[in-house]
Amino acid sequence: MNLKFGTGGLRAAMGPGPDKLNLKTVQEATLGVAAYAKSLKEEPSAAVAYDSRNHSEEFAREAARVLALKGCRVYLYPRMMPTPTLSFAVRYLKCDVGICVTASHNPKEYNGYKVYGSDGCQVTSEAADAIQSCMERADRREAEENLPLEYFEESGQISYIEDKVLKMFLASVSKKRTQKKLVSGLRVVYTPLHGTGLSCVSSILKYIGLQDLQIVKEQARPNGDFPTCPYPNPEEPKALELGLAWCKKTDADLLLATDPDCDRVGVAAKKNGVLEQLSGNQVGVLLLDYILKSRQEAGTLPENPVVIKTIVTTSMADRIAEHYGAEVIDTLTGFKYIGEQVGALEKNKEADRFVFGFEESCGYLIGSYVRDKDAVGAAMVICEMADVYKSQGKTLWDVLEELYETYGHYETTLKNYEFQGADARKRMDLIRKGLSEKPGMKMQGSRVVRYVDYQEGIDGLPKSDVLKLWTKNGSEIVLRPSGTEPKIKVYVERIV
């Protein structure tokens, strides 16, 4: 079975064959992207980046070569970079498309190929379908033409992205500061989990004046084998074990961990003297309240602020936003849809209304300077927030408890049900069909009193394979088959 181009691009285990990510499938995907770009403009341009995974640089350079071969002007980052810097470069260099070779937080066997539009946002279904059609029509032999990357470098068809672009990215992040200086003596441990985040994250934290920053040495160097954390996902407790050990020996107040492409950040903070991991939803509501409150106090909160989140993200955010008079826009799962909404605001000359976007899987965006989740900017504001609260004698957990007392204690859990074998997708489809055709069924031991099927195109959102249920005991349950792995994700939220 050939790899299919989905929303955002491709993701698969690396290896030989048409269903794996390898040089041949990267060539085929790039032929499709190039043809799509040329359908938009006669002489299109593209930005290309890559992360620390095995073969990422090789795949990125081959993508750049094929793009140039097909007549695209290519800007290639000369070294591995966080994914948000690719989103930034697409817009800063006024490119028509962007490609980032990364599999985000997946295990070492995986790699991926994310595609971005001219707005710096990952492509959604319409563009993904168009690229897939272009891939299917492409003559795969064209990518094998014997012209090396160096040929296009010498001709000027491929050039390397200058350091000034990265500096402009960091400058854009720093403009979203919430405090003039840190005052509490905050102690932070940071781990890039063998990924791309070390330079950007440490630079921005030093810029805002963080004096006590410790780097987890065992995980500081990029390494696609991820020897100390086989599943480099900052949502997972195991990925934070080394970082937590460093916190214990340095008496740190805060642990930050970014995934390999540095678009997600995991957080642990002191709770009764011991560091404990916060969930993506918990960090999200803390940031939301802090950003709205600090901007309101500073007089910089726009008249009609906008918060954007996904339909599987905690509805506690709605309560907090309502308190500050902010509008909440819900999107389908995936940060590309959040980026799409930020772009829509910009088209209406209302980008300044956007104050914060987040999803439950540790993805946050603090401004419209990029159109994807950004762990660099999130790490900066998390440290500023922790510093302010420490100066008041509070930890992040203390403030979270205050929010629960004000808005209700929202408890959220995520369960993953994995499927094995060649018929995995078929069995997932049968389960999904059964759930949507059983009135009176029970979930979590309580009768379902209402359900919404997003395949019908609810609330003006595109059709999506998502089912949302409400039970008699007050729980909200969202069932969503994963788009990249053979698993069904079940999100449960209830007020306790």
TORNU-517366 format. One record per residue: residue in three letters; x, z, y of N, C-alpha, C in turn. Coordinates in steps of 0.001 Angstrom, whole numbers, plus 500000, padded with zeros to 6 digits. Example, Ala and Ser with C-alpha at 12.3 -4.5 7.8 and 13.67 -1.06 7.14 Angstrom:
# residues 2
ala513190507800494310512300507800495500513200507800496700;ser512850507080497750513670507140498940512900507870500030;
This chain:
# residues 496
met500842500000498811500000500000500000500882500000501244;asn500638499098502181501410499027503409501014500141504369;leu501984500554505193501674501520506245500715500902507243;lys499741501675507681498768501201508656499027501880509997;phe498915501099511047499142501620512386497902502387512830;gly498065503703513049496943504529513472497081504920514929;thr496189505792515388496281506263516768497604507010516930;gly498397506575517848499705507190518055500819506452517351;gly500557505770516236501616505028515570501654505238514077;leu502878505443513537503091505599512106503761506940511826;arg503472507507510656504213508667510176504174508648508666;ala505351508777508032505417508709506576506747509265506100;ala506831509528504798508110509899504209509050508701504299;met510338508978504434511320507899504481511703507474503068;gly512036506197502908512424505684501608512109504207501508;pro512441503590500370512166502165500203510680501916499922;gly510229500711500259508858500332499952507991500195501177;pro506889499457501062506022499187502214505192500378502672;asp505135501437501854504364502625502239505251503741502760;lys506539503451502992507492504439503502508064503947504828;leu508655504884505563509303504491506807510754504123506491;asn511120502911506818512461502390506584512718501286507603;leu513887500686507564514209499659508552513214498506508528;lys512783498114507344511857496989507238510504497311507868;thr509962498505507568508653498844508144508760499098509648;val509926499593510108510142499734511554510180498356512208;gln510836497397511560510870496027512079509458495451512187;glu508676495653511138507314495099511120506458495730512216;ala506567497045512368505797497717513410506214497210514794;thr507511497020514970508013496604516279507600495168516603;leu507536494302515604507011492957515847505584493037516382;gly504800493967515817503426494146516288503380494678517705;val504232495661518008504266496232519357504709495179520372;ala505723494397520000506220493364520909505140492318521200;ala504435491886520156503365490896520354502246491474521215;tyr501926492733520989500901493393521801501343493463523262;ala502596493847523489503111493948524851503090492591525552;lys503414491549524799503431490204525397502019489689525659;ser501031490262524994499654489890525304499195490512526625;leu499921491545527059499593492215528317500319491587529502;lys501544491122529247502379490582530312503361489583529709;glu503659488535530444504541487486529927505942488008529636;glu506457488866530524507795489435530332507688490961530364;pro507256491575529263507018493025529246508319493819529140;ser508207495112529428509341496021529278508923497211528427;ala509924497845527803509648498962526898510721500024527045;ala510334501278526893511273502399526838511288502927525404;val512478503318524929512629503764523539513432505067523509;ala512961506014522702513655507297522539513604507703521070;tyr514366508752520735514384509223519345514763510695519310;asp514432511337518180514718512766518037515888512994517088;ser516001514199516530517174514589515740517034514305514253;arg515965513681513844515749513462512412516737512454511829;asn516927512539510514517755511565509829517187510163510056;his518046509245510400517717507826510637516967507565511939;ser516680508597512732515930508356513968516682507419514911;glu517984507672515104518757506804515990518815505383515442;glu519030505256514145519084503935513515517768503176513708;phe516646503862513488515338503214513649515075502845515112;ala515475503723516025515248503459517446516055502259517920;arg517303502178517481518146501052517880517619499740517290;glu517096499807516075516525498596515485515240498194516202;ala514435499169516583513229498866517362513603498199518681;ala514644498728519346515097498138520604515569496705520389;arg516298496477519299516808495126519004515677494137518787;val514674494532517990513563493628517697512737493358518951;leu512527494377519760511809494170521024512530493144521892;ala513850493294521992514640492354522801514602490952522186;leu514682490893520882514619489608520175513338488854520508;lys512270489603520697510964488987520988510701488859522492;gly511721489071523314511584488784524731511212489958525619;cys511312491174525107511000492349525926512266492887526600;arg512115493371527795513188494103528473513141495524527959;val514278496056527478514279497347526796515172498349527513;tyr514623499574527693515384500708528217515477501731527091;leu516693502010526654516920502877525498517656504141525930;tyr517119505312525541517851506547525808519149506533525001;pro520286506881525623521578506795524927521823507913523922;arg520978508934523930521118510045522987519732510617522709;met519643511447521688518355512014521318517740512783522474;met516423512692522586515714513283523713514373513857523270;pro513866514881524002512510515374523738511471514276523975;thr510418514300523197509349513308523340508790513228524761;pro508552514356525455507986514222526805508857513415527759;thr510175513347527526511016512542528412510757511051528211;leu510256510675527041509882509271526812508618508937527590;ser507618509833527527506399509637528301506732509511529783;phe507662510348530261508063510300531658508759508980531981;ala509679508551531105510445507330531363509555506100531426;val508530506032530574507619504889530582507021504713531970;arg506572505797532565505932505719533885506964505552534997;tyr508080506270534908509097506204535955509707504806536037;leu509947504170534891510557502836534850509519501721534876;lys508237502115534962507126501153535021507131500195533824;cys507285500785532648507287500000531408505857499720530942;asp505729498715530107504416498355529567504104499115528285;val505151499452527533504972500237526307506160501176526143;gly506002502142525257507093503042524911507062503337523429;ile508228503619522856508333503985521441509213505219521328;cys508747506218520590509563507388520293509622507559518781;val510821507531518228510995507705516783511084509195516500;thr510035509733515920509947511166515628508806511421514654;ala508957512462513851507842512938513030507464514347513447;ser507783514669514707507382515941515292507840517113514435;his506914517845513826507222519082513117507179518933511600;asn507089517696511093506999517502509648508312517859508934;pro508283518038507604509511518325506849510531517187506962;lys511747517459506485512871516536506671512664515164506027;glu511798515086505021511591513809504339510859512789505211;tyr510245513252506275509389512399507099510102511876508342;asn509602510723508799509902510270510145508677509536510668;gly508697509200511939507515508578512528507879507661513672;tyr506855507021514204507039505956515182505848506019516123;lys506017506775517229504924506943518180504985505835519227;val503829505301519576503771504228520569502954504688521769;tyr503450504358522946502850504768524212502453503550525038;gly501403503708525826500995502667526742501682502813528084;ser501361501941529015502005501954530331501677503214531124;asp500636503935530724500277505187531391501077506383530874;gly501998506145529926502790507233529374502069508051528340;cys500928507580527907500095508294526930500170507579525587;gln500172508345524486500115507714523172498883506831523076;val499049505679522450497929504748522380496795505334521545;thr495573505052521951494396505490521213493869504327520377;ser492678504481519821492213503596518745492172502117519113;glu491719501773520316491590500360520681492949499661520684;ala493938500276521337495277499691521370495923499719519984;ala495693500809519225496257500897517872495727499773516982;asp494432499482517082493850498387516295494443497046516701;ala494675496870517998495255495616518484496683495450517966;ile497453496536517961498829496473517451498828496190515953;gln497917496825515215497811496570513777497504495095513512;ser496613494516514285496292493088514128497515492225514404;cys498270492595515445499496491855515762500520491976514636;met500619493156514035501529493354512900501162492438511740;glu499873492363511447499415491566510305499623490078510516;arg499613489635511778499806488213512065501277487827512227;ala502149488825512377503555488543512674504274487946511466;asp505233487084511746506110486525510717507272487493510550;arg507275488264509468508260489318509280509687488796509219;arg509867487506508908511210486937508849511863486864510228;glu511053486889511277511603486787512628512490487978512969;ala512163489144512421512942490345512722514315490311512071;glu514495489425511108515753489371510370516758488410511005;glu516399487799512134517313486891512818518625487604513141;asn519727486936512888521031487589512922521603487696514339;leu520932488462515188521433488769516520521516490281516641;pro522715490842516741522867492302516761522439492911518093;leu522282494205518094521889494921519297522908494696520416;glu524188494624520055525246494449521061525069493146521840;tyr524533492133521194524296490854521869523333491047523045;phe522295491828522824521292492055523866521796493037524926;glu522699493938524529523341494811525519524173493982526490;glu524951493057525952525816492222526790525005491300527696;ser523854490838527207523032489937528014522195490682529057;gly522137492022528943521341492820529863519892492978529443;gln519543492418528278518170492559527786517876494007527381;ile518919494685526894518821496109526562519784496873527459;ser519290497899528123520160498769528915519818500214528593;tyr520747501102528900520552502513528574519952503263529770;ile519021504141529457518338504913530491519340505864531147;glu519432505806532465520411506594533198520020508068533259;asp521038508905533476520805510351533542519861510737534676;lys519779509889535705518908510240536831517445510331536398;val517056509597535336515680509666534852515410511047534258;leu516367511565533487516226512910532929516195513947534046;lys517037513757535067517048514693536198515712514676536933;met515119513495537062513818513400537719512739514078536881;phe512839513971535549511903514667534664511999516178534891;leu513229516708534872513410518151535058512973518583536450;ala513191517729537442512743518054538800511220518119538863;ser510552517218538137509090517209538103508560518466537434;val509241518906536365508862520154535705509015521323536675;ser510159521373537356510454522524538220509470522649539378;lys508843521531539775507855521581540859506610522365540460;lys506442522605539165505283523356538677505578524849538530;arg506673525294539125506994526722539089505863527546539698;thr505695528745539177504660529635539704505239530818540456;gln506579531012540334507237532141541002508525531670541664;lys508876532283542791510115531923543480511340532441542743;lys511208533576542077512329534115541315511816535076540247;leu512637535268539225512321536237538176512883537595538590;val512126538648538339512513539957538875512592541065537831;ser512128540816536608511948541924535661513130542172534740;gly514130541258534755515209541373533774514762540936532389;leu513885539968532338513327539467531076514441539006530143;arg514344539401528872515307538994527846514621538024526881;val515210536839526740514582535773525952515553535244524904;val515050535026523708515772534306522649515083532957522470;tyr515889531902522372515336530549522216515985529839521040;thr515157529138520253515669528295519185515047526914519256;pro515896525866519232515375524497519193515064524013517782;leu515235524874516768514940524531515370515633523232514950;his516913523110515306517745521947514944517279520651515610;gly516510520782516691515937519594517309516574519219518631;thr515760518650519514516246518026520742516116518914521978;gly515593520110521832515186520876523000516267521642523732;leu517434521849523118518415522792523666518791522501525113;ser519191521284525409519675520963526751518589521116527813;cys517429520518527587516363520545528592515782521940528780;val515497522629527678514869523953527788515825524956528422;ser517069525000527942518020525964528520518304525638529983;ser518341524343530327518576523952531723517460524440532634;ile516210524243532216515094524628533086514971526145533178;leu515295526850532102515211528316532149516317528902533017;lys517492528308532961518572528769533842518240528433535292;tyr517608527285535524517251526875536885516299527867537539;ile515357528401536773514391529343537374514962530753537478;gly516214530923537056516884532201537267516863533155536095;leu516568532677534901516597533554533731518044533903533408;gln518378535172533492519759535606533311520110535909531859;asp519145536430531129519425536873529753518751535930528759;leu519440534831528449518932533841527505519902533732526339;gln519417534050525144520219533952523929519727532768523092;ile520666531970522584520329530820521750520625531167520294;val519696530886519409519914531123517978520958530118517485;lys522181530589517284523306529691516998523102528882515721;glu522520529517514712522361528819513421521418527622513528;gln520578527585514569519597526509514714519805525698515990;ala520953525887516646521185525230517934521579523766517776;arg522341523439516746522834522066516580521756521181515945;pro521580519973516464520623519046515843521024518746514399;asn520065518782513512520342518532512096519050518094511420;gly519000516836511015517791516285510403517448516847509043;asp518358517629508458518047518281507177517362519631507379;phe517338520119508599516707521401508940517060522486507916;pro518359522774507769518801523651506677518279525081506740;thr517949525574507928517499526969508045515983527092508156;cys515282525971508260513811526022508367513245524717507805;pro513041524629506503512616523384505869511352522764506470;tyr510494523586507059509295523081507719509401523489509187;pro510016522669510045510356523081511410509169523041512374;asn508145523783512008506918523827512799506807525187513462;pro506858525259514795506827526572515460505514527320515302;glu504509526691514692503284527415514347503492528305513131;glu504482527938512280504667528607511001505580529824511125;pro505156530981510633505981532187510718507377532026510129;lys507512531286509031508824531128508394509830530450509317;ala509339529529510151510240528822511062510816529746512125;leu510171530893512350510599531814513396511434532979512881;glu511674533026511571512322534205510993513704534471511586;leu514534533431511698515870533629512261515788534054513726;gly514899533434514458514714533790515856514284535235516030;leu513391535676515177512929537066515250514059538035514915;ala514923537648513981516085538488513654517010538609514867;trp517196537511515587518003537547516808517352538445517859;cys516049538372517957515335539222518921515537540700518613;lys515534541011517341515683542411516937517057542943517331;lys518103542136517116519450542630517416519786542572518905;thr519032541789519684519290541710521130518237542442521948;asp517243543046521272516148543744521943515454542829522959;ala515182541596522540514561540610523422513087540912523632;asp512581540463524771511157540612525073510331539456524525;leu511007538325524330510267537086524076511090536162523188;leu510418535489522262511030534425521461510313533120521754;leu511084532076522038510551530728522188511170529842521114;ala510351529008520492510840528071519473510180526724519694;thr510983525672519842510429524331520010510649523509518755;asp509730522600518486509851521762517299510899520672517538;pro511241519869516503512355518926516633512272517961517806;asp511078517516518190511001516597519331510588517310520616;cys510545518632520576510362519488521753509098519156522538;asp508004518957521822506734518846522540505814520028522247;arg506148520845521239505386522058520942506295523274521084;val505705524394521456506490525622521565505728526774520925;gly506428527501520064505891528713519461506415529924520210;val505633530999520229505966532178521028505738533453520222;ala506672534378520355506468535739519851506810536697520980;ala506051537772521083506259538754522163506102540164521601;lys506608541125522351506566542510521875505135543044521814;lys504851543698520693503574544364520505503877545722519884;asn503649546762520659504015548117520220505493548195519841;gly506333547522520633507778547588520444508353546607519450;val507493545867518732507965544912517727507460543521518084;leu508350542508517987507911541156518310506947540620517257;glu505845540068517744504837539506516856504421538134517382;gln504236537208516465503926535832516850502517535712517419;leu502402534957518505501106534615519086500683533250518570;ser499392533051518405498899531745517962498886530769519144;gly498719529498518830498624528497519883497449528743520805;asn496329529161520253495166529493521079495439530686521987;gln496117531704521456496398532896522254497336532583523418;val498386531814523152499285531415524233498527530544525234;gly497652529675524723496891528793525594495999529542526575;val495281530546526094494391531280527008495190532151527970;leu496331532671527510497200533426528417497703532534529547;leu498181531344529192498675530413530201497550529960531134;leu496403529674530555495278529219531361494910530256532415;asp494718531497531989494364532554532929495468532766533961;tyr496719532762533505497839533003534417497969531887535458;ile497871530634535027498009529516535962496879529516536982;leu495648529698536509494519529721537439494623530898538414;lys494985532051537894495077533251538737496216533127539752;ser497394532700539292498542532630540193498344531556541255;arg497718530446540888497473529398541890496366529807542859;gln495396530540542347494341531043543243494938532010544264;glu495805532911543796496434533884544699497358533211545700;ala497997532112545273498925531406546155498218530417547075;gly496913530227546852496159529282547665496425527832547328;thr496943527566546110497255526188545702496289525644544645;leu495284526429544288494311525959543301493411524920543959;pro493289523713543384492448522686544004490983523113544046;glu490219522430544860488824522808545080487991522714543806;asn488215521677543014487486521509541754488481521341540608;pro489126522432540199490170522324539175489617521860537835;val490465521148537088490084520617535783491026521134534710;val490451521618533626491178522045532427490747521118531295;ile491706520653530505491390519722529415491875520310528101;lys490995520334527117491355520846525788490661520025524716;thr491053520236523477490441519504522369489250520280521795;ile488425519591521015487210520204520477487496521267519415;val488750521327518911489086522357517924489825523523518566;thr489957523501519880490649524564520609489639525637521023;thr490090526863521115489211528006521351488270527821522542;ser487019528192522335486033528126523413486165529309524371;met487080530233524065487389531297525031487901530682526337;ala488547529532526226489044528831527418487905528486528369;asp486738528163527823485588527824528671485167529019529524;arg485198530209528906484809531422529637485792531717530771;ile487077531588530484488097531850531508487991530825532637;ala487858529563532269487753528501533278486537528724534170;glu485416529120533563484194529371534327484417530460535378;his485169531477535006485441532585535931486137532100537202;tyr487022531099537057487774530592538204487145529335538819;gly485977528968538332485305527792538872485923526483538454;ala486574526456537291487229525243536805486327524491535834;glu486381523187535900485654522327534966486480522161533695;val485823522198532538486499521989531260486073520641530688;ile487050519832530332486789518564529650487258518708528210;asp486362518485527258486714518525525841487006517117525343;thr488051516988524530488427515691523967488509515791522449;leu488633514652521822488913514636520391490293515240520129;thr490549515577518864491823516186518503492966515187518684;gly494023515659519300495181514807519570495473514805521055;phe496730515053521410497054515170522823496941513844523557;lys496922512758522808496738511450523463495422511397524218;tyr494410512097523710493112512090524395493141512961525654;ile493941514036525615494124514840526826494850514002527876;gly495925513309527451496651512444528366495775511355528945;glu494878510835528124493958509787528575493058510311529699;gln492600511548529573491748512135530605492524512411531892;val493787512819531761494623513000532955494782511654533678;gly494987510587532878495099509261533460493830508826534170;ala492676509183533603491394508834534238491251509535535582;leu491700510790535654491675511498536931492579510801537946;glu493744510362537485494678509700538399494090508387538927;lys493416507637538079492805506386538517491770506616539609;asn491128507771539555490148508135540583490781508887541746;lys492140508857541776492897509564542824492579511056542828;glu492407511623541632492087513043541499493069513766540578;ala494285513224540409495250513838539495495568515274539879;asp495489515591541183495795516957541632494786517984541124;arg493612517514540678492616518449540139493045519014538782;phe493897518276538080494324518725536753495284519903536885;val494944521020536236495794522209536332496418522608534997;phe495776522266533882496326522679532585495599521963531461;gly496376521591530431495788521031529220496438521664528005;phe495645521909526947496266522475525740495433522227524498;glu496125522339523369495487522260522058495962523437521220;glu495193523787520209495473524996519441496784524940518670;ser497337523745518460498557523609517662499817523696518514;cys499823524607519479501004524940520281501442523816521219;gly500489522996521662500803521934522605500211522234523971;tyr501044522159525030500616522528526373501154521531527391;leu500399521326528463500823520448529552500466521120530875;ile501476521311531733501278522073532968501129521191534199;gly501203519861534039501067518964535180500938517525534730;ser500665516633535684500406515234535334501663514375535330;tyr502840515001535413504102514251535446504379513525534131;val503821514011533022503830513277531752502415513273531202;arg502196512483530168500861512377529582500876512771528112;asp501768513679527777501862514198526419502184515680526526;lys502040516401525442502387517815525487503877517964525767;asp504232519029526451505597519187526936506049520633526769;ala506948520865525816507441522218525568508441522674526621;val509040521740527363509994522117528408509254522820529547;gly508218522177530058507426522791531117506711524042530654;ala506195524005529422505493525180528896506434526374528789;ala507671526145528304508644527237528171508924527865529531;met509020527034530560509279527549531910508163528482532369;val506912528043532256505807528864532766505575530081531881;ile505813529953530574505683531116529689506654532216530123;cys507886531827530465508869532824530906508477533426532248;glu507983532601533167507540533138534457506376534104534269;met505454533742533400504301534595533112504763535926532505;ala505639535854531507506122537074530860506883537953531847;asp507618537321532762508370538065533773507426538826534709;val506374538163535186505409538797536078504769540003535391;tyr504351539804534147503677540900533453504642542031533100;lys505897541690532779506871542750532498507118543591533752;ser507135542930534911507332543671536170506160544615536453;gln505013544345535794503838545208535931503741546216534789;gly504768546218533921504775547140532799503923546687531626;lys503660545372531530502790544842530474503533543804529631;thr503132543696528376503583542603527521502487541540527469;leu502805540402526896501786539358526744500639539850525869;trp500951540682524876499896541216524017498976542161524800;asp499559542938525718498733543822526554497744543005527384;val498243541912527976497385541079528821496326540383527980;leu496698539976526766495723539344525884494578540292525566;glu494901541550525329493853542543525066492938542705526282;glu493502542642527483492685542709528698491735541515528780;leu492228540351528396491373539157528399490253539288527374;tyr490577539854526212489544540073525190488462541022525703;glu488887542067526404487919543023526943487004542375527976;thr487538541402528706486763540741529760485856539648529214;tyr486385538843528299485672537625527880485160537660526444;gly485521538698525696485155538764524290486358538437523421;his486405539089522256487543538899521348487264537695520442;tyr487861536571520785487687535342520008488749535309518911;glu488306535307517690489223535262516549489192533853515953;thr490349533212515871490410531848515346491352531784514148;thr490975530989513179491828530773512007491807529290511647;leu492891528844511020492999527465510540493350527498509064;lys492578526777508279492861526670506848493087525199506500;asn494129524949505724494451523588505292494192523445503797;tyr493441522435503436493161522149502026493831520825501676;glu494921520906500885495721519723500572495240519074499277;phe495411517737499214494979516951498062496161516134497549;gln496292516088496224497398515367495600496868514179494795;gly497756513216494547497396512094493676496933510860494436;ala496842509754493702496494508473494303495070508445494851;asp494192509300494278492802509294494727492511510396495743;ala493568510933496375493398512056497312492426511707498431;arg492605510547499042491742510162500155490300509984499692;lys490099509451498492488743509259497968488041510601497778;arg488764511586497242488170512910497034487858513590498371;met488744513384499357488488513931500687487218513331501293;asp487054512015501105485865511341501639484590511856500979;leu484654512133499673483480512636498955483089514028499469;ile484088514873499701483818516216500222483201516120501610;arg483777515260502426483273515078503794481825514583503780;lys481534513642502914480179513105502811479204514177502342;gly479616514986501373478750516036500857478425517089501898;leu479421517437502708479196518449503743478207517994504800;ser478187516706505084477296516211506138475904515877505622;glu475664516046504305474362515678503741473652516841503065;lys474065518084503365473468519232502684472842520199503680;pro471603519986504076470936520943504975470753522281504276;gly470910523346505021470733524676504453471943525207503725;met473069524502503783474259524968503068474850526201503760;lys475758526870503060476411528054503585477901527781503790;met478449528369504855479884528330505130480301529735505528;gln481454530186505030481938531526505350480885532587504992;gly480080532306503957479083533257503497477843533363504349;ser477693532440505322476541532487506218475890531114506286;arg474568531097506444473827529830506456474152529020507706;val474340527731507493474585526824508617473263526559509334;val473236526828510632472003526648511404472024525388512261;arg473215524812512424473318523587513232474609522867512885;tyr474576521553512877475850520836512757475809519550513559;val476987519140514022477151517917514804478191517048514125;asp477850515791513903478764514851513263479325513913514331;tyr480618514037514583481233513233515640481404511769515237;gln481097511435513993481075510025513600479953509277514302;glu479018510022514867477900509406515575478206509187517063;gly479418509598517506479783509407518899479074510405519804;ile479422511677519692478741512764520403479374513002521778;asp478542513362522751478993513785524087479877512749524768;gly479612511490524503480378510427525136481766510224524563;leu482110510954523495483422510804522864483406509642521875;pro484553509025521624484608507973520599484221508533519235;lys483737507684518345483398508122516993484653508654516309;ser484495509773515608485636510397514953485186511118513692;asp486076511188512721485757511815511439485889513334511555;val484974513922512304484983515363512563483560515891512422;leu483433517056511798482137517709511628482221519123512194;lys481264519479513060481248520826513631479984521547513202;leu480154522777512718479047523557512183478948524890512914;trp477712525366513050477469526706513578476709527494512514;thr477147528724512235476494529527511205475659530636511842;lys474809531222511022473889532256511511474631533471512044;asn475812533769511476476553534955511924477392534695513176;gly477242533496513794477910533215515058479227532485514952;ser479623532122513756480885531394513608480723529923513986;glu481789529351514555481884527911514772482949527378513822;ile482606526323513092483524525779512097483671524280512335;val484909523816512427485177522391512584485967521915511379;leu485493520849510746486185520252509605486721518894510030;arg488030518683509805488648517437510228489681516993509204;pro489460515853508536490519515306507684491729514924508542;ser492923515268508086494133514918508821494309513412508861;gly494796512908509980495040511475510091496386511062509557;thr497286512020509281498644511689508853499001512234507470;glu498214513175506938498530513790505656497255513936504828;pro497370513983503486496184514140502636495680515574502616;lys495060515989503705494551517355503788493324517378504690;ile492470518356504445491335518624505332491649519921506081;lys491554519856507395491785521022508222490445521664508581;val490348522974508433489131523702508750489459524769509799;tyr488853524609510967489068525532512081487842526454512171;val488095527761512183487006528739512246487219529643513457;glu486142529832514235486211530749515364484966531621515394;arg485183532901515670484052533814515827484440534905516815;ile483452535475517467483675536585518380483505537879517596;val484529538722517588484486539968516780484346541193517692;
